[in-house]
Structures are given as structure tokens and as C-alpha cells.
Amino acid sequence: MSQSNERELQLLRKHFLSLVSEESPIISRPLTDLFLLADCATGTLHLYDDEDKEISHVSVFAWAVSWTNFWKI
């Protein structure tokens, strides 16, 4: 795995863990579903609960750069 991919995985892992951290959980009630939506134009991963309300989002800038470069090929 490349160093860039490892950084992105660490960022996502840290963000997901922060959702349920004991100190200040973002998710304070049980969820039956968690929906993920990747916005390739901005490199943002949005997380939604089972009522379609945004719980959080995290920017993965390498995704935006990769997607932009994809169309230049």
C-alpha cells in the first residue's frame, strides 16, 4: 500500500472512531444504517444516518486531485 493511501486510511479511521468516541461522541443514539456518499469533485466523504440527516463529513483532498486528473487522461 502506498504511503498516500495509508495516510488516507488513517484519516478515515480516525474520523470513524471519533463518531463513537467516549469523550464526545458525534453519534449519541443507536443507528441501524450508516450511508456514505463520496463527492469526487470536492474529495469529501459525507456520512448520513438512517433518517438521511448528515452526521459528519471529512475531506480527503487526494480524492479530489485524483478525480480531476482522471478526466485529463
N, C-alpha and C positions, 0 to 999 in steps of 0.2 A: 504494500500500500504506500502511495506517495506521501511525502510529508504534508503536502497541501490537503490531501484527503483526510489525513489523521487530524489536522487542525479543525477541519470542518466537522468531523465526527465528535471531537471533544467539545466543540461549541454546542452542537445539538444535544449531546449527552448532558452537558451542564444545564442547558435550558430545560430539558425534560425533567431533570431531577429537581430543578428549582420550583417546578409546578407543584410538587408534593413535599417540599422540604418542611421539616418540623418547625423551624423558626418562623417562617412567614409563608405558608402555602398559598399559592395562587388559586389552586383548586381546593375548595373547602367542603365540597359535598361530593357524594359518590356520582360517578359518571358511568353510563352504560356504553357510550360511544365517544370516540375522540376522532374528529375529522381533521385531516391535514390537507392544506391547499398550498402548493408551491407557485409563487408568482415569478416566473422566469425573467420577466422584464426588469424587475427590481431586485431579484435574488432573495426574496422574503418568503419564509415559511410561516403560514398562518395556521393557528390551531383553533378549532371550533368545538363547542360542546354539543350534546345531543339535542339542544334547542336552537342550534345554528347561531349561537352567540360567540363572538370571538373571545377566546380565553387569553391568548397572547400571540405574539409574533416574534420572530427572530430573523435578522438579516444575515444571509450567507453571501457575502459580496462576490466570492469566486463563482457562484452560480450565475449571477448577472453577467459577469465578464464572459463566462463560458457560453452562455446563451447568445450574447451579442456576437461573439466570434463565430458561432455556429452558422449564422446567416451570411457571413462574409466568405465562407468556403465556396 
